[in-house]
Amino acid sequence: MLAGAAAAAALPAVGQARGYRAPRTRFGTPSFEGLWTNASFTRLERPAQFKALVISPEEARKAEAIYARLGAFTTENPDPLGQKDSEYWDVGEGLARVRGEIRTSWIVDTPDGKLPFNAETLKRFHYDDPNWKAPLDNPEDATMTARCVGGENAYPPNLNSPDGNFMQIVQTPDYVALHNEKYHSARIVPLGGDRRHAPAAVTSWTGDALGHWEGETLVIENTNFCAAGLSRYGRLKISAAATVVERFTRLSASDLLYEFQVADPSLYTQTWRAEMPFRASKGPLYEYSCHEGNYSLPNMLRAARMEDKVVAGAVR
């Protein structure tokens, strides 16, 4: 028990100190400026190995030991190419701690920690077929990250990934800029209660963001997503009908709590909510060189064509 408690204490925990008040910018708003990281073993959805949102220090110790060795919480699918050993993974030191709890997913509302897809969405993306393989017939079939169009943290909601998990926040009286390490994408959020969203016909991958302050919390409402940005990282989907509300609250000198809520009735059976910790970092923020059409995508397509030939030969 003592060993488990010590392991839990060794990792940063997001929990608001009673009466904590964030430092102020020169223009009087809470200051989030600086470099932050959401690197963690925890991901958006709860892995099958976990039955609850919150687990004990002993459960976490065992799971983290497996993940640190294999890059997954299960030993059933080892990494045959040794990618975990040959690459640097920016995944932090363990599962996330939020309000003193060890979390197994960012999603806190749905009960099972899974994205609450409706039946039509499950069928459309073959999520109801565990043996289905995504096509790679054209570049557009690949994910936005494989195409180097945008990173996991480029569009709302912000997610973590195996690498590039730093975010730099810069504030002015009228704007907040969220600059992400991966692909060096930047979201510039206008502030002020008198602003309005762009007309519905004006859409983009990042959506249209409007920010305002609610006490110590920065609230950002995102709408006007384009249809081309439907597929995000992993199973996450954000349609043109979605509204994503983000909330940033500084809980201590080193902790920033990021909460987000997704309302997208065209894809999901309910509005779902998630919580994620960011931790202060000294950096530095390095260059992340990746661009659309980079080496990986042609090789993925070439490998898929070779696989097609093997399958065709087997059929004959």
C-alpha positions in Angstrom: 0.0 0.0 0.0 2.8 2.4 0.9 4.6 1.6 -2.4 1.5 2.3 -4.4 0.9 5.6 -2.6 4.5 6.6 -3.2 4.1 5.9 -6.9 1.0 7.9 -7.1 2.6 10.8 -5.3 5.6 10.9 -7.7 3.4 12.0 -10.6 1.8 15.5 -10.9 -1.8 15.7 -9.8 -4.3 18.3 -10.9 -6.2 19.6 -7.9 -7.3 23.1 -7.1 -5.7 24.5 -4.0 -8.4 26.1 -1.8 -8.6 29.8 -2.5 -6.0 29.7 -5.3 -6.1 32.8 -7.6 -4.1 32.7 -10.8 -1.5 35.4 -11.4 -2.7 38.3 -13.5 -1.7 39.7 -16.9 -0.8 43.3 -17.1 -4.4 43.9 -18.3 -6.0 42.1 -15.4 -7.1 38.7 -16.7 -6.0 35.4 -15.2 -2.6 34.5 -16.8 -2.2 31.2 -18.5 0.9 32.3 -20.4 3.7 29.9 -20.8 4.5 26.4 -22.0 2.2 23.5 -21.0 2.1 19.8 -21.7 -0.7 17.2 -21.7 1.7 14.2 -22.2 0.1 11.2 -20.5 -0.6 7.5 -20.8 -4.3 8.4 -20.5 -6.2 8.9 -23.7 -9.7 10.1 -24.7 -11.5 6.8 -24.4 -11.2 4.2 -21.6 -9.3 1.1 -22.7 -11.0 -2.3 -22.3 -8.5 -3.2 -19.6 -10.1 -0.7 -17.2 -13.6 -1.0 -15.8 -13.8 2.4 -14.1 -12.9 6.0 -14.6 -10.8 6.1 -11.4 -8.4 3.3 -10.3 -6.3 2.6 -7.3 -2.6 3.4 -7.0 -1.8 -0.4 -7.1 -3.9 -0.8 -10.3 -2.2 2.1 -11.8 1.3 0.9 -11.0 0.7 -2.4 -12.7 -0.9 -0.9 -15.8 1.8 1.8 -16.1 4.5 -0.8 -16.0 3.0 -2.6 -19.0 2.5 0.6 -20.9 6.0 1.8 -20.3 7.3 -1.4 -21.8 4.9 -2.0 -24.7 3.2 1.3 -25.4 -0.2 -0.3 -24.6 -2.1 -1.5 -21.5 -2.2 -5.1 -22.8 0.4 -7.8 -23.6 -1.8 -9.4 -26.2 -0.6 -7.3 -29.1 3.1 -6.6 -28.7 4.9 -4.2 -31.0 6.5 -6.5 -33.7 8.6 -3.7 -35.3 10.0 -2.3 -32.1 8.6 1.1 -32.7 8.3 1.7 -28.9 12.1 1.1 -28.6 13.3 3.0 -31.7 11.3 6.2 -31.3 11.0 8.8 -28.6 7.5 8.9 -27.2 6.4 12.0 -25.4 3.8 10.3 -23.2 4.8 11.6 -19.8 5.4 9.3 -16.8 2.0 7.6 -16.2 -1.8 7.9 -16.1 -3.2 11.3 -15.5 -4.0 12.5 -12.0 -7.0 14.9 -11.8 -8.3 16.2 -8.5 -6.2 13.5 -6.8 -7.9 10.7 -8.8 -6.0 8.4 -11.2 -8.0 8.7 -14.4 -8.2 6.0 -17.1 -9.8 8.2 -19.8 -10.4 11.9 -20.5 -14.1 11.2 -21.0 -15.9 11.6 -17.6 -19.4 11.6 -18.9 -20.3 8.8 -20.5 -20.5 6.0 -18.0 -18.3 3.6 -19.9 -15.7 6.3 -21.0 -16.4 5.7 -24.6 -17.6 8.0 -27.4 -21.4 7.6 -27.5 -21.8 7.0 -31.2 -25.3 6.6 -32.6 -26.2 3.5 -34.6 -25.8 5.3 -37.9 -22.3 6.5 -37.1 -21.2 3.1 -35.9 -22.3 1.5 -39.2 -20.9 4.4 -41.3 -17.4 4.1 -39.9 -17.5 0.3 -39.4 -17.0 0.7 -35.6 -19.4 -2.2 -35.2 -17.1 -4.5 -37.2 -13.8 -5.3 -35.3 -12.3 -7.0 -38.4 -12.8 -4.0 -40.7 -9.7 -2.3 -42.1 -9.8 1.3 -43.3 -9.1 1.7 -47.0 -5.9 3.3 -48.3 -6.8 3.8 -52.0 -6.2 7.6 -52.0 -4.4 10.2 -49.9 -7.8 11.5 -48.7 -8.5 8.1 -47.1 -5.7 8.6 -44.6 -6.2 10.4 -41.3 -5.3 14.1 -40.9 -2.3 13.2 -38.8 -1.0 10.7 -41.4 -1.3 13.4 -44.0 0.4 15.9 -41.7 -2.6 18.2 -42.2 -3.0 18.8 -38.5 -2.0 17.3 -35.2 -4.1 15.8 -32.5 -3.9 19.1 -30.6 -4.5 21.3 -33.6 -8.3 21.5 -33.5 -10.8 21.6 -30.7 -11.0 19.5 -28.7 -7.3 19.3 -27.9 -6.0 15.7 -27.5 -2.7 14.3 -26.5 -0.7 11.9 -28.7 2.6 9.8 -28.7 4.6 13.0 -29.5 4.4 16.8 -29.8 2.3 17.5 -26.7 3.5 21.0 -25.8 1.2 24.0 -26.1 2.3 27.6 -25.7 -0.3 30.1 -24.6 0.0 33.8 -25.4 -2.5 36.4 -24.2 -3.4 40.0 -25.3 -6.4 42.1 -24.1 -8.4 41.0 -27.2 -7.1 37.5 -28.1 -5.7 34.3 -26.7 -3.3 32.3 -29.0 -2.9 28.5 -28.5 0.3 27.5 -30.3 0.9 23.7 -30.5 4.2 22.0 -30.9 2.9 19.4 -33.4 2.9 20.9 -36.9 3.2 24.3 -35.2 -0.5 25.0 -35.6 -1.9 28.0 -33.9 -5.5 28.8 -32.9 -6.2 32.5 -32.3 -9.3 33.0 -30.2 -11.0 36.5 -30.1 -12.3 37.6 -26.8 -15.3 39.7 -25.9 -19.0 39.3 -25.2 -20.1 41.5 -28.1 -18.5 39.3 -30.8 -20.6 36.9 -32.9 -19.8 33.7 -34.8 -19.1 34.0 -38.5 -22.0 33.1 -40.9 -22.8 29.4 -41.1 -21.4 29.3 -44.6 -17.9 30.2 -43.4 -16.4 27.0 -42.2 -12.9 25.6 -41.4 -11.2 22.6 -39.9 -10.5 24.5 -36.7 -14.0 25.9 -36.6 -15.0 29.5 -35.5 -13.9 30.3 -32.0 -15.3 32.9 -29.5 -13.8 33.3 -26.1 -14.9 35.0 -22.9 -14.0 35.0 -19.2 -16.1 33.5 -16.5 -14.2 34.4 -13.3 -11.0 32.4 -13.3 -12.0 30.3 -16.3 -11.4 31.0 -20.0 -14.4 29.7 -22.0 -14.1 29.1 -25.7 -17.1 28.1 -27.9 -16.3 26.6 -31.3 -18.8 26.2 -34.2 -18.7 26.3 -38.0 -16.6 23.2 -38.6 -16.2 22.1 -42.2 -17.2 18.6 -43.4 -13.7 17.8 -44.5 -12.5 17.9 -40.9 -14.8 15.1 -39.8 -12.2 12.5 -39.0 -9.8 13.5 -36.2 -7.4 11.5 -34.1 -8.3 7.9 -33.3 -12.1 7.4 -33.3 -12.9 11.0 -32.6 -15.3 12.5 -35.1 -16.5 16.2 -35.2 -19.1 17.0 -37.8 -20.2 20.3 -39.3 -23.1 20.3 -36.8 -20.9 20.2 -33.7 -20.5 22.7 -31.0 -17.4 22.2 -28.8 -17.1 24.2 -25.6 -13.7 24.4 -23.9 -12.8 25.6 -20.4 -9.3 26.4 -19.1 -8.9 27.0 -15.4 -5.5 27.5 -13.7 -5.5 25.5 -10.5 -2.0 26.2 -9.2 1.3 27.5 -10.4 2.0 24.3 -12.3 -1.5 22.9 -13.1 -4.0 23.9 -15.8 -7.3 22.1 -16.0 -8.7 21.7 -19.5 -12.4 20.7 -19.8 -14.4 20.2 -23.0 -17.9 19.3 -24.0 -19.0 18.1 -27.4 -22.6 18.5 -28.6 -23.0 16.8 -32.0 -26.4 15.1 -32.4 -25.6 14.0 -35.9 -23.0 11.6 -34.6 -23.6 11.0 -30.9 -26.5 9.9 -28.7 -25.7 12.5 -26.0 -23.5 15.5 -25.3 -20.4 14.2 -23.8 -17.8 15.8 -21.5 -14.1 15.3 -20.7 -11.4 16.6 -18.4 -7.6 16.8 -19.0 -4.7 18.2 -17.0 -1.9 20.4 -18.5 1.3 20.8 -16.5 3.7 23.7 -16.7 6.9 23.0 -18.6 10.2 24.8 -19.0 10.5 23.6 -22.6 12.0 24.4 -24.9 9.6 24.1 -27.9 11.5 22.5 -30.7 10.8 22.6 -34.4 8.4 19.8 -35.6 9.0 19.2 -39.3 6.1 17.6 -41.0 4.1 18.6 -44.0 1.3 17.2 -46.2 2.7 14.7 -48.7 5.6 13.8 -46.5 7.5 10.5 -46.9 5.2 8.4 -44.8 2.0 8.7 -46.9 3.4 7.5 -50.2 5.0 4.5 -48.4 1.6 3.8 -46.7 -0.1 3.8 -50.1 2.6 1.7 -51.7 2.4 -0.9 -48.9 -1.4 -1.1 -49.3 -1.0 -1.8 -53.1 1.5 -4.6 -52.3 -1.1 -6.0 -49.9 -3.7 -5.8 -52.6 -1.6 -7.9 -54.9 -1.0 -10.5 -52.2 -4.7 -10.8 -51.5 -5.5 -10.9 -55.2 -2.9 -13.7 -55.8 -4.4 -15.7 -52.9 -7.9 -15.4 -54.3 -6.8 -16.7 -57.7 
